[in-house]
Amino acid sequence: MHPRIVVIGAGAAGLLAARTLNAAGYHVTVLEATGAIGGRIRTDTDFANFPVELGAEFIHGSNAITRTLVEESGLSVIPVNRMGNLRWGIPALPLGKLSLSERKLIVSLQRDYHALASAPLYGDMSLRDYFAGLGYDSDGLRMADVLLAQTCCASLETLSIADLQREMQVDHAGGLAYDGEARIEQGYAELLRMISRGLTIRLHSPVSDIQRHGGGLTIYAHGEAHMARACILTVPVSVLKKDTIRFDPPLSRAKRDAIHTFRTERATKLIYRFSERLWPDDATYLTGDMDAARWWAPDLGRGDQAIPVISCYVTANRARVFDLMDDYAALRWGLVQLAELLGTSQYQLERHFVAGKRISWAHEPYARGGYAHVPPGAADARVTLAEPESGGLFFAGEATAYDTNPQTVHGAFESGIRAAREADAYLRDIVR
Ligand SMILES: Cc1cc2nc3c(=O)[nH]c(=O)nc-3n(C[C@H](O)[C@H](O)[C@H](O)COP(=O)(O)OP(=O)(O)OC[C@H]3O[C@@H](n4cnc5c(N)ncnc54)[C@H](O)[C@@H]3O)c2cc1C
């Protein structure tokens, strides 16, 4: 008889961990706090006549494991080359129409960012200090914030360059090159639905207590006790930070310190449906130094019949103003900024506006923000977070992805497989 294993969380990491262990013959139960699988993957199929992503949207990298999973599931991808069609400024112009100095700035920022991969580091510092040290002025730093830091769901001054360098050195998905990006035609949620087939998943089961004892683990969720010989915990580090799960015995000091080191900032999407397409046909990436700094069109590549939809992904400090507003005010403020970015009038946008939707991940109790980053001086935190605790407790999730790209779906998938293998090795050892 194979022992029982509990996986906590039915996001990308939890589902891949469960699938891997299920395939190895273990009895796996997934406990999920909310009423749905997916975690930070959520696809809206009602907003338009194609799937619109409220959480994760792109596959980053030609070699990302997600592509294999998409293929295995009989799904398909739509390639997107965001940086290839970058527009910048207020209004946002294509590279060819920017001033020479702005064009040079974009190119040199990218070059110096990627040079981090092999730069000798004599200590850690923020990405802001790294660029300032290279002589970038306030214009350059603001552009770096929009084009580089906000993608990491952080602001320039809170990102550790040692952590970024580690990621660049272990990247095997090609996730850091924009030309390998794609969307899933049928939506990310469909991929997770396919992965979850055949798994035992208990929804509405928020875990409150994890006890480790001689006989294994007892995990309490919604008034039920689940016994297991091993447990894989995949909840976001932002949730762990809130101490809503009690551990008996407590987690090790190193683990607790690592948990409290991470920062998870706001991540908010503003999504608009219009009666007409009011933006350029190749709107892969419209960017400018404003609160609503980064926009793209989810209808891109979906054919002539696709309903015109444009969305803004606003993160970290820039999302604060939107998160403090109600839906109506947030969507309206977004529309004002979109008009500036497109160089059109607000009246013109309002005339064609059909519907809007805002999702603030900081307000989701089981996500508490976008995805986690480590501040300068804490680049070891991911490794420590990923380390197993005694008694069969294992850790997965995007924040633990130290040997691949954190902050991504494929990083979460890979972390789930890693933790499943660790649990398998542990169980083989104790059964022997
Ligand atoms: C707005 C946004 C845009 C993004 N865009 C992209 C993108 O384009 N490409 C990309 O690769 N990545 C993107 N990401 C990141 C990606 O979504 C995450 O890295 C990935 O989905 C994380 O998976 P996970 O399994 O680690 O965590 P989650 O998906 O958060 O899964 C954890 C699960 O644990 C559950 N849980 C929490 N607490 C408990 C509890 N006490 N008991 C039981 N269950 C619990 C949660 O409900 C959740 O289902 C984006 C994220 C956001 C928020």
The ligand as a Tripos MOL2 file, in Angstrom:
@<TRIPOS>MOLECULE
LIG
   53    58     1     0     0
SMALL
NO_CHARGES

@<TRIPOS>ATOM
      1 C1         -2.3480   39.3320  -12.0730 C.3       1 LIG1
      2 C2         -1.2970   38.2640  -12.2670 C.ar      1 LIG1
      3 C3         -0.7170   38.1200  -13.5110 C.ar      1 LIG1
      4 C4          0.2430   37.1180  -13.7150 C.ar      1 LIG1
      5 N1          0.7590   36.9330  -14.9600 N.ar      1 LIG1
      6 C5          1.5480   35.8630  -15.2000 C.ar      1 LIG1
      7 C6          1.9260   35.5460  -16.5300 C.ar      1 LIG1
      8 O1          1.5470   36.2270  -17.4860 O.2       1 LIG1
      9 N2          2.7250   34.4490  -16.7160 N.ar      1 LIG1
     10 C7          3.1510   33.6680  -15.6760 C.ar      1 LIG1
     11 O2          3.8700   32.6870  -15.9080 O.2       1 LIG1
     12 N3          2.7860   33.9510  -14.3910 N.ar      1 LIG1
     13 C8          1.9980   35.0170  -14.1520 C.ar      1 LIG1
     14 N4          1.5720   35.2790  -12.8760 N.ar      1 LIG1
     15 C9          2.1300   34.4700  -11.7690 C.3       1 LIG1
     16 C10         1.4500   33.1060  -11.6610 C.3       1 LIG1
     17 O3          0.0590   33.2890  -11.6720 O.3       1 LIG1
     18 C11         1.8730   32.4370  -10.3590 C.3       1 LIG1
     19 O4          3.2870   32.3940  -10.2800 O.3       1 LIG1
     20 C12         1.3720   30.9870  -10.2500 C.3       1 LIG1
     21 O5          0.0580   30.8570  -10.7140 O.3       1 LIG1
     22 C13         1.4820   30.5860   -8.7840 C.3       1 LIG1
     23 O6          1.0820   29.2590   -8.6110 O.3       1 LIG1
     24 P1          1.2010   28.6010   -7.1690 P.3       1 LIG1
     25 O7          0.6670   27.2350   -7.2650 O.co2     1 LIG1
     26 O8          2.5750   28.7980   -6.6470 O.co2     1 LIG1
     27 O9          0.2830   29.4940   -6.2260 O.3       1 LIG1
     28 P2         -1.3270   29.7610   -6.3010 P.3       1 LIG1
     29 O10        -1.7660   29.7670   -7.7190 O.co2     1 LIG1
     30 O11        -1.5460   30.9610   -5.4990 O.co2     1 LIG1
     31 O12        -1.9040   28.4750   -5.5980 O.3       1 LIG1
     32 C14        -1.9520   28.3480   -4.2020 C.3       1 LIG1
     33 C15        -3.3000   27.7860   -3.8070 C.3       1 LIG1
     34 O13        -3.3310   27.6360   -2.3860 O.3       1 LIG1
     35 C16        -4.6300   27.9530   -1.9370 C.3       1 LIG1
     36 N5         -4.5640   28.2550   -0.5060 N.ar      1 LIG1
     37 C17        -4.1000   29.3670    0.1030 C.ar      1 LIG1
     38 N6         -4.1970   29.2530    1.4390 N.ar      1 LIG1
     39 C18        -4.7320   28.0220    1.6680 C.ar      1 LIG1
     40 C19        -5.0930   27.3080    2.8570 C.ar      1 LIG1
     41 N7         -4.9040   27.8110    4.0830 N.pl3     1 LIG1
     42 N8         -5.6160   26.0600    2.7260 N.ar      1 LIG1
     43 C20        -5.8130   25.5030    1.5040 C.ar      1 LIG1
     44 N9         -5.5030   26.1470    0.3570 N.ar      1 LIG1
     45 C21        -4.9640   27.3770    0.4360 C.ar      1 LIG1
     46 C22        -5.0340   29.1290   -2.8000 C.3       1 LIG1
     47 O14        -6.4230   29.3410   -2.8010 O.3       1 LIG1
     48 C23        -4.4820   28.6890   -4.1600 C.3       1 LIG1
     49 O15        -5.4260   27.9780   -4.9050 O.3       1 LIG1
     50 C24         0.6210   36.2710  -12.6490 C.ar      1 LIG1
     51 C25         0.0250   36.4420  -11.3900 C.ar      1 LIG1
     52 C26        -0.9210   37.4280  -11.2000 C.ar      1 LIG1
     53 C27        -1.5530   37.5760   -9.8480 C.3       1 LIG1
@<TRIPOS>BOND
     1     1     2 1
     2     2     3 ar
     3     2    52 ar
     4     3     4 ar
     5     4     5 ar
     6     4    50 ar
     7     5     6 ar
     8     6     7 ar
     9     6    13 1
    10     7     8 2
    11     7     9 ar
    12     9    10 ar
    13    10    11 2
    14    10    12 ar
    15    12    13 ar
    16    13    14 ar
    17    14    15 1
    18    14    50 ar
    19    15    16 1
    20    16    17 1
    21    16    18 1
    22    18    19 1
    23    18    20 1
    24    20    21 1
    25    20    22 1
    26    22    23 1
    27    23    24 1
    28    24    25 2
    29    24    26 1
    30    24    27 1
    31    27    28 1
    32    28    29 2
    33    28    30 1
    34    28    31 1
    35    31    32 1
    36    32    33 1
    37    33    34 1
    38    33    48 1
    39    34    35 1
    40    35    36 1
    41    35    46 1
    42    36    37 ar
    43    36    45 ar
    44    37    38 ar
    45    38    39 ar
    46    39    40 ar
    47    39    45 ar
    48    40    41 1
    49    40    42 ar
    50    42    43 ar
    51    43    44 ar
    52    44    45 ar
    53    46    47 1
    54    46    48 1
    55    48    49 1
    56    50    51 ar
    57    51    52 ar
    58    52    53 1
@<TRIPOS>SUBSTRUCTURE
     1 LIG1         1 GROUP 0 **** ****
